Amino acid sequence: MPEDANDEQLNRLDALYSWHPFTQMQEYTQKGSFHICKAQGCWLWDTHGNRYLDGTASNWSNIHGHLDPDLKQALIKQLEELDQTSYKDQSHPNATLLCAEFAKIAPEGLTRTFFTDNGSCAIETAIKQSFRYWQLMGHPEKTQCIGLANGYHGDTFGAMSVGNSEGFHGPFSQWFFPVHRIPAPTCQEYAGHTYHADDKESLQALEKLLQSRARNIAFLIMEPLIQGPAGMKLMPYGFLKAVSNLCKHYNVHVILDEIFVGLGRLGTLFACIQENVTPDFLCLSKGLTGGFMPFGVTLCQEAIYQAFLGSFKEGKTFYHGHTFAANPLITAVCLKNIQKLQQQIPRIQETISYFQKAIAASFNNHPYIKEIRQRGLVCALELYPGTPESNFPQEERIAHHITLKLREQGILIRGVGNDLFFIPPLCISKHEINHLVSTTASTIENYLDKYAPCLTATTH
Ligand SMILES: *Cc1c(COP(=O)(O)O)cnc(C)c1O
């Protein structure tokens, strides 16, 4: 913490001058703020010296732990050499080496890398490249696109348009471009066991749409394997492959949003390789620098890149970019992170198998858990009052209240509606998993033992 700042002053200034994302500021300023000022590994400290387990991987971004010494070293080294430079019409070593690294590790065929500085912008890039590709290839009629129900791809206008998050984006929908929407498949799975899986309706809708409209459709966009922001909604294995095959058959691009599921979260470098799928575009962001810095990457197939080549006069240049795209400091950290991640994959797979056993041991047949959805280092716990056919009203924000109790116990996780989420840093230890899971289980019990009977009493 800066030496001239004290806690009381920070809380006052935060309430007076800040505006936090996805936060009801009236509620936030009333409850008093909470400043994190230090981190190490999977742990965060507040300005009072209290320690918290980072159960959200700091917005799903952390891989090797906070202030990982190797990433820190890469950043410090780069700080001796070059801070920022343009990437228009010139390059610098980290950016070039990073592109080569992606070409080496990405699913076969994804040879080209375009840099941005956040997830939404990685999505915008793919959308614009796809639309423009079809114009350049003599198919200006391909102006439409397909998204999935409950999809989330970011908060900029293009990303909001292709997404489908009524709660977040509804008020802005009159300014969205039109998108065909197919239903999302449903799936329940945890500890490697599938309890329910259904993608029939979704695939039928897609096939019907493609049969009648493919001629006018540029791309389909989806999050493979898990729709994260929608509440960790799993997709049956095989769905991605089927979608990819249909799109290929009907000459429609596939844009995969791996901003959440990519880079080890599901135990593989890329989620799509689990179904042996190579998309036309693959978007990455959250874990790219292991949680150090903002970054976004859009990978695409060589043929897409080739379509933009020509003499200057032909006007095929991709006029799109951001000031800090390919920043030397960020790319230095990303390069080190990606190299380190490749070595960590076997360890992450071991962590996943431990995680799923720990989840099953604590929450299988738990009196207040209606459904567990878990895959990789991702888990959602859906809470209910414990009697069949009963539910907590969403507006009670049960999960949110439990996260506040958990914070007092030194655990930071997010809860939305009736769902609690574990999204730990990929380096989490067995001991830390035990702590996360057992503290959450006991906190749920303590809170709901008191709360659930009151609620049942008042609603009947
Ligand atoms: C976070 C996220 C985004 C948006 O990334 P930002 O960097 O927050 O703009 C897009 N898609 C998915 C699946 C995400 O989880």
Ligand as a Chemical Component Dictionary entry (heavy atoms), coordinates in Angstrom:
data_LIG
# 
_chem_comp.id                   LIG 
_chem_comp.type                 NON-POLYMER 
_chem_comp.pdbx_formal_charge   0 
_chem_comp.three_letter_code    LIG 
# 
loop_
_chem_comp_atom.comp_id 
_chem_comp_atom.atom_id 
_chem_comp_atom.alt_atom_id 
_chem_comp_atom.type_symbol 
_chem_comp_atom.charge 
_chem_comp_atom.model_Cartn_x 
_chem_comp_atom.model_Cartn_y 
_chem_comp_atom.model_Cartn_z 
_chem_comp_atom.pdbx_ordinal 
LIG C1 C1 C 0 -14.504 -12.422 -19.638 1  
LIG C2 C2 C 0 -15.072 -12.959 -20.885 2  
LIG C3 C3 C 0 -15.182 -12.176 -22.036 3  
LIG C4 C4 C 0 -14.829 -10.716 -22.056 4  
LIG O1 O1 O 0 -13.500 -10.451 -21.752 5  
LIG P1 P1 P 0 -13.119 -8.982  -21.175 6  
LIG O2 O2 O 0 -11.636 -8.998  -21.113 7  
LIG O3 O3 O 0 -13.756 -8.896  -19.821 8  
LIG O4 O4 O 0 -13.654 -7.987  -22.133 9  
LIG C5 C5 C 0 -15.691 -12.768 -23.166 10 
LIG N1 N1 N 0 -16.057 -14.050 -23.187 11 
LIG C6 C6 C 0 -15.945 -14.862 -22.102 12 
LIG C7 C7 C 0 -16.359 -16.276 -22.201 13 
LIG C8 C8 C 0 -15.469 -14.334 -20.916 14 
LIG O5 O5 O 0 -15.396 -15.111 -19.841 15 
# 
loop_
_chem_comp_bond.comp_id 
_chem_comp_bond.atom_id_1 
_chem_comp_bond.atom_id_2 
_chem_comp_bond.value_order 
_chem_comp_bond.pdbx_ordinal 
LIG C1 C2 SING 1  
LIG C2 C3 SING 2  
LIG C2 C8 DOUB 3  
LIG C3 C4 SING 4  
LIG C3 C5 DOUB 5  
LIG C4 O1 SING 6  
LIG O1 P1 SING 7  
LIG P1 O2 DOUB 8  
LIG P1 O3 SING 9  
LIG P1 O4 SING 10 
LIG C5 N1 SING 11 
LIG N1 C6 DOUB 12 
LIG C6 C7 SING 13 
LIG C6 C8 SING 14 
LIG C8 O5 SING 15 
# 
